[in-house]
Structure formats: structure tokens, C-alpha cells
Amino acid sequence: MTFKSMESWCAACVEKKQTLFESLIADETAESGATREKAENDMKHLWGVMKSAAENYKPDLRSASGLSGGDAALYESYTKKGDALIGPFVSSVMYYALATAESNACMKRIVAAPTAGSCGVLPAVLIPYAKRFGTTDEKIAEALFVAAGIGGVIADRASISGAECGCQAEIGAASAMASGALVYLQGGSAEQVCAAVAISLKSLLGLVCDPVAGLVEVPCIKRNVIGAVNAVTAADMALSGIKSRIPADEVIDAMKSVGRAMPESLRETAEGGLAATETAKDIAKSLS
């Protein structure tokens, strides 16, 4: 993706009277040399993998460490009793975030979006959305292009690596991508997409990367849930007309600054945060 900022991307849309998707795919095909048909088919393939990863979730599957597996089934059982404090749509978002992230921990096939550790966020919001509104695969693919464009800007201006900038760069970026995709699907303007990106990302600023025993399981899986729900709330705020006082590009730049200020112990080294608790140390010792 060639856009270096959300501002320049939106400006290109205004100049050429295109949607974010149309602007992005025109730019992408011109840069890569691929035909539009191939680019769209490749994205639909990734969408199919996302759906497959969620639909083929096995409740009895456990990760090699024994730390992950079964939580999505537990949550699904709970919601079926009618006891959930939130509504059906967000409950579905939470289920699919758990199911996809658990599948990743159990070495099933997933789509890194933008990373394996944050793979549950995008499918968690898009699968329930498509089911609720009967959205075509073609339209979801458009939203995935928009999400990819957002991820590309974040990667270019800051980072999508937990080792570089903490979990804010992984779950935070995924949440921003998912939020922007939702706003696009709901017919929001480019300005509203930018607002959703800013609101979702700044809500997770400072999120550290502290994997217990160095594994992408605890607390990573449950953070996928938080990132997905955060994306939905940010999208609704943006669609309602609420704006971010800080522009999206400046939020991304702030995320980079915060990430660089984090000590190494909080950037995927498993030396600080939750990874440094007594329980986590016991887990790491037992696994070694």
C-alpha cells in the first residue's frame, strides 16, 4: 500500500471523487502491476480463510502449552443461556475473537491481520457483520482493502510489531483496521473512517506486550476480544458524528513515540508486566 498517511489517502479520494476502496485499489494495482480482478480475488481468498478459521474452531482443541483452548466454547455456552450483559452482535464479536485467536495458539491456519497475535480482531467484527446484514463477499473484500490500507499507514508511520512498540502496535493497529472497515461498510465517509481509526487506536495507547512464557497466548488471546469490541464502539462513535480532537495520523505518530519510550521488558521480551508475575514465572518454569 503506497499511502503514507490517512490525510493523503483521504485527499486523494476527494481529488478523484473516489471511495477509500476505489482510491486504494487503483493505487495498489498501479504499483504492483496486478489486475484488479486478481487483487480482489486474492482478498476474497483471505476472507475465506478467516471464515474457515472461525468456523472450524474445535472446543476440545488445546495448545501445546495447555494454556489455551476451550474459552470460545465456554463463552458461547454462556451467551446461549441468555445471561450475557451485552447484546447478540457484540457477543458474537467476542466469540469469534476468542475462537480465531485460540485457533492461532493451537497452530491452525489464520490470517495475520496485521499480525498472528492480533489475528482475531478483524474476523471477529466482519463475520458477525456479514451474517447480520447479509453482506456479500465482494463488499467484505472491499472493507478488507480499506483495513489493509489503514494497517499500511500504521506500519509505515509507526509499527505493527509488539517487539518494537508493544501490543498497542498489534492489537491497537488491528482494532483501528477493524473499526475503519466497519465504518466503511456502514457507508461512512472517509473523514468518519479516520475518526474511527483515531478513536480506536488512542483508546489502546500504551498497551504493553508482555506474553507469559514468551507465548502468544496469555494475555494475547483475550486482548483480541478487547481490540474487537473497542473497534465496534469506536466505529459507532465515529458514525454518530463524534470526531477525534487529535487527527488519525498524529495518533499513529503518538503511538510510535509511546512505543519507543517503553522499556524492553514491555516489548515482547516476557520480562515485564504480566510475564513478570509470580504465577507467570511458575508457568514459564513448568513449561521449560
C-alpha positions as CSV (number, residue, x, y, z in Angstrom):
1,M,0.0,0.0,0.0
2,T,1.5,3.3,-1.0
3,F,-0.3,5.9,1.0
4,K,1.9,7.3,3.7
5,S,-0.8,9.0,5.8
6,M,-4.6,8.9,6.3
7,E,-4.7,12.6,5.3
8,S,-3.1,12.0,1.9
9,W,-5.3,9.0,1.3
10,C,-8.4,11.0,2.1
11,A,-7.2,13.9,0.0
12,A,-6.7,11.5,-3.0
13,C,-10.3,10.4,-2.5
14,V,-11.6,13.9,-2.6
15,E,-9.5,14.9,-5.6
16,K,-10.5,11.9,-7.7
17,K,-14.1,11.6,-6.3
18,Q,-13.4,8.0,-5.2
19,T,-14.2,6.0,-2.1
20,L,-11.4,4.8,0.1
21,F,-11.6,1.4,-1.5
22,E,-11.6,2.7,-5.1
23,S,-8.7,5.0,-4.4
24,L,-6.7,2.3,-2.7
25,I,-7.2,-0.5,-5.2
26,A,-6.4,1.9,-8.1
27,D,-3.2,2.8,-6.4
28,E,-2.3,-0.7,-5.4
29,T,-2.8,-2.2,-8.9
30,A,-0.8,0.6,-10.5
31,E,2.1,-0.1,-8.1
32,S,2.0,-3.9,-8.1
33,G,1.1,-4.4,-11.8
34,A,-1.6,-6.9,-10.8
35,T,-5.0,-6.7,-12.4
36,R,-7.9,-5.5,-10.3
37,E,-9.6,-8.9,-10.7
38,K,-6.6,-10.7,-9.2
39,A,-6.3,-8.3,-6.4
40,E,-9.9,-8.7,-5.5
41,N,-9.8,-12.5,-5.8
42,D,-6.7,-12.6,-3.5
43,M,-8.6,-10.6,-0.9
44,K,-11.7,-12.8,-1.1
45,H,-9.4,-15.8,-0.6
46,L,-8.1,-14.3,2.6
47,W,-11.7,-13.6,3.7
48,G,-12.4,-17.3,3.1
49,V,-9.5,-18.3,5.3
50,M,-10.8,-16.0,8.0
51,K,-14.2,-17.6,7.9
52,S,-12.7,-21.1,7.8
53,A,-10.5,-20.5,10.8
54,A,-13.5,-19.4,12.8
55,E,-16.0,-22.0,11.6
56,N,-13.6,-24.9,12.1
57,Y,-12.9,-24.0,15.7
58,K,-12.8,-27.1,17.9
59,P,-13.9,-26.7,21.5
60,D,-11.7,-29.6,22.6
61,L,-8.6,-28.3,20.9
62,R,-5.8,-27.2,23.2
63,S,-2.4,-25.5,22.6
64,A,0.8,-27.4,23.1
65,S,1.4,-25.4,26.3
66,G,-2.1,-26.2,27.7
67,L,-2.6,-22.5,28.3
68,S,-5.2,-22.0,25.5
69,G,-8.3,-23.6,24.2
70,G,-12.0,-24.0,25.1
71,D,-12.7,-20.4,26.1
72,A,-14.7,-19.6,23.0
73,A,-16.9,-22.6,23.6
74,L,-17.3,-21.6,27.3
75,Y,-18.4,-18.1,26.2
76,E,-20.8,-19.4,23.5
77,S,-22.4,-21.6,26.1
78,Y,-22.8,-18.7,28.5
79,T,-24.4,-16.5,25.9
80,K,-26.9,-19.2,24.9
81,K,-28.3,-19.1,28.4
82,G,-29.3,-15.5,27.9
83,D,-27.2,-14.2,30.8
84,A,-24.8,-12.0,28.8
85,L,-24.8,-8.4,29.8
86,I,-24.3,-7.2,26.2
87,G,-26.4,-7.8,23.1
88,P,-26.1,-10.6,20.5
89,F,-23.9,-8.8,18.0
90,V,-21.1,-7.9,20.4
91,S,-21.4,-11.3,22.0
92,S,-20.8,-12.8,18.5
93,V,-17.8,-10.4,18.1
94,M,-16.3,-11.7,21.4
95,Y,-16.9,-15.3,20.4
96,Y,-15.2,-15.0,17.1
97,A,-12.3,-13.1,18.5
98,L,-11.7,-15.9,21.1
99,A,-12.2,-18.7,18.5
100,T,-9.8,-17.2,16.0
101,A,-7.1,-16.3,18.5
102,E,-7.3,-19.7,20.1
103,S,-7.0,-21.4,16.7
104,N,-3.8,-19.4,16.2
105,A,-2.4,-20.6,19.5
106,C,-3.4,-24.2,18.6
107,M,-1.4,-23.8,15.3
108,K,-4.4,-23.8,12.9
109,R,-4.4,-21.7,9.8
110,I,-5.2,-18.0,10.3
111,V,-4.7,-14.7,8.5
112,A,-2.2,-12.4,10.2
113,A,-4.2,-9.1,10.3
114,P,-1.9,-7.4,10.8
115,T,0.0,-10.0,12.9
116,A,-0.7,-13.5,14.1
117,G,-1.1,-12.3,17.6
118,S,-3.9,-9.9,16.6
119,C,-5.5,-12.3,14.0
120,G,-8.8,-12.4,15.8
121,V,-9.8,-8.8,15.7
122,L,-10.8,-8.3,12.0
123,P,-12.7,-11.6,11.6
124,A,-14.4,-11.0,14.9
125,V,-16.1,-7.9,13.6
126,L,-16.6,-8.8,10.0
127,I,-18.0,-12.3,10.3
128,P,-20.9,-11.2,12.6
129,Y,-21.4,-8.1,10.5
130,A,-21.7,-10.2,7.3
131,K,-24.2,-12.5,9.0
132,R,-26.3,-9.7,10.4
133,F,-26.6,-7.6,7.3
134,G,-26.2,-10.3,4.6
135,T,-23.2,-8.6,3.2
136,T,-21.6,-10.1,0.1
137,D,-18.1,-11.4,0.0
138,E,-17.3,-8.8,-2.6
139,K,-18.3,-6.0,-0.2
140,I,-16.4,-7.5,2.7
141,A,-13.3,-7.8,0.4
142,E,-13.6,-4.0,-0.2
143,A,-13.7,-3.4,3.6
144,L,-10.6,-5.6,4.0
145,F,-8.8,-3.5,1.4
146,V,-9.7,-0.4,3.5
147,A,-8.4,-2.2,6.6
148,A,-5.2,-3.1,4.8
149,G,-4.7,0.5,3.8
150,I,-5.1,1.6,7.4
151,G,-2.7,-1.1,8.5
152,G,-0.2,0.0,5.8
153,V,-0.3,3.6,7.0
154,I,0.3,2.5,10.6
155,A,3.1,0.2,9.6
156,D,4.8,3.0,7.5
157,R,4.4,5.8,10.1
158,A,4.9,3.7,13.2
159,S,4.9,-0.1,13.6
160,I,2.7,-3.2,13.8
161,S,5.3,-5.1,15.8
162,G,5.0,-5.8,19.5
163,A,8.7,-6.1,19.8
164,E,9.1,-2.5,18.5
165,C,6.1,-0.7,20.1
166,G,4.3,-3.0,22.4
167,C,0.8,-4.6,22.0
168,Q,-0.6,-1.2,21.1
169,A,1.1,-1.8,17.7
170,E,-0.6,-5.2,17.2
171,I,-4.0,-5.2,18.9
172,G,-4.2,-1.4,18.6
173,A,-3.5,-1.5,14.9
174,A,-5.9,-4.4,14.4
175,S,-8.6,-2.5,16.2
176,A,-8.0,0.6,14.1
177,M,-8.2,-1.5,10.9
178,A,-11.4,-3.3,12.0
179,S,-13.0,0.0,13.1
180,G,-12.3,1.7,9.8
181,A,-13.6,-1.4,8.0
182,L,-16.9,-1.2,9.9
183,V,-17.4,2.5,9.2
184,Y,-16.7,1.9,5.5
185,L,-19.3,-1.0,5.4
186,Q,-21.9,1.3,7.1
187,G,-21.4,3.9,4.4
188,G,-19.4,6.3,6.5
189,S,-17.3,9.0,4.9
190,A,-13.6,9.0,4.7
191,E,-13.5,11.5,7.5
192,Q,-15.5,9.2,9.7
193,V,-13.2,6.3,8.9
194,C,-10.3,8.5,10.0
195,A,-12.2,9.4,13.2
196,A,-12.7,5.7,13.9
197,V,-9.1,4.9,13.4
198,A,-8.0,7.7,15.7
199,I,-10.6,6.9,18.4
200,S,-9.8,3.1,18.4
201,L,-6.0,3.5,18.4
202,K,-5.8,6.2,21.0
203,S,-8.0,4.1,23.3
204,L,-5.3,1.5,23.4
205,L,-2.3,3.7,23.6
206,G,0.3,2.4,26.0
207,L,-0.8,-1.3,25.8
208,V,2.3,-3.3,26.6
209,C,3.4,-6.6,25.1
210,D,4.0,-9.0,28.0
211,P,3.4,-12.6,26.8
212,V,3.6,-15.1,29.6
213,A,6.4,-17.6,29.0
214,G,7.0,-15.8,25.7
215,L,4.0,-17.5,24.1
216,V,1.3,-15.7,22.1
217,E,-1.4,-16.9,24.4
218,V,-1.7,-15.1,27.7
219,P,-2.8,-12.3,27.7
220,C,-2.8,-12.1,23.9
221,I,-6.0,-14.1,23.2
222,K,-8.2,-12.1,25.5
223,R,-6.7,-8.8,24.2
224,N,-8.1,-9.8,20.8
225,V,-11.5,-9.6,22.4
226,I,-10.8,-6.2,23.8
227,G,-9.5,-4.9,20.5
228,A,-12.5,-6.2,18.6
229,V,-15.1,-4.7,21.0
230,N,-13.1,-1.4,21.0
231,A,-13.3,-1.4,17.2
232,V,-17.1,-1.6,17.4
233,T,-17.5,1.2,19.9
234,A,-15.1,3.4,18.0
235,A,-17.0,2.8,14.8
236,D,-20.3,3.6,16.3
237,M,-18.9,6.8,17.8
238,A,-17.5,7.9,14.5
239,L,-20.7,7.1,12.6
240,S,-22.7,9.1,15.1
241,G,-20.6,12.2,14.2
242,I,-18.2,12.2,17.1
243,K,-14.8,13.3,16.0
244,S,-11.3,12.8,17.4
245,R,-9.7,16.0,18.6
246,I,-6.4,14.5,17.6
247,P,-6.1,13.6,13.8
248,A,-5.5,9.9,13.0
249,D,-2.0,10.5,11.7
250,E,-1.0,12.3,14.8
251,V,-2.5,9.5,16.9
252,I,-0.4,7.0,14.9
253,D,2.7,9.1,15.4
254,A,2.0,9.3,19.2
255,M,1.7,5.5,19.3
256,K,5.2,5.3,17.8
257,S,6.5,7.7,20.3
258,V,4.9,5.8,23.2
259,G,6.2,2.5,21.9
260,R,9.8,3.8,21.6
261,A,9.5,5.1,25.2
262,M,8.6,1.7,26.5
263,P,11.4,-0.3,28.2
264,E,12.4,-3.5,26.5
265,S,10.8,-5.5,29.3
266,L,7.4,-4.4,28.0
267,R,8.1,-5.1,24.3
268,E,7.6,-8.9,23.7
269,T,10.6,-10.0,25.8
270,A,8.4,-11.7,28.5
271,E,10.5,-9.9,31.1
272,G,7.9,-7.4,32.5
273,G,4.2,-6.8,33.0
274,L,2.1,-9.9,33.4
275,A,5.0,-12.1,32.3
276,A,6.9,-11.0,35.5
277,T,4.2,-12.0,38.0
278,E,4.8,-14.9,40.3
279,T,2.2,-17.0,38.6
280,A,3.6,-16.3,35.1
281,K,7.1,-17.3,36.4
282,D,5.7,-20.6,37.7
283,I,4.0,-21.2,34.3
284,A,7.3,-20.5,32.4
285,K,9.2,-22.8,34.8
286,S,6.8,-25.6,34.4
287,L,6.9,-25.3,30.6
288,S,10.6,-25.2,30.5
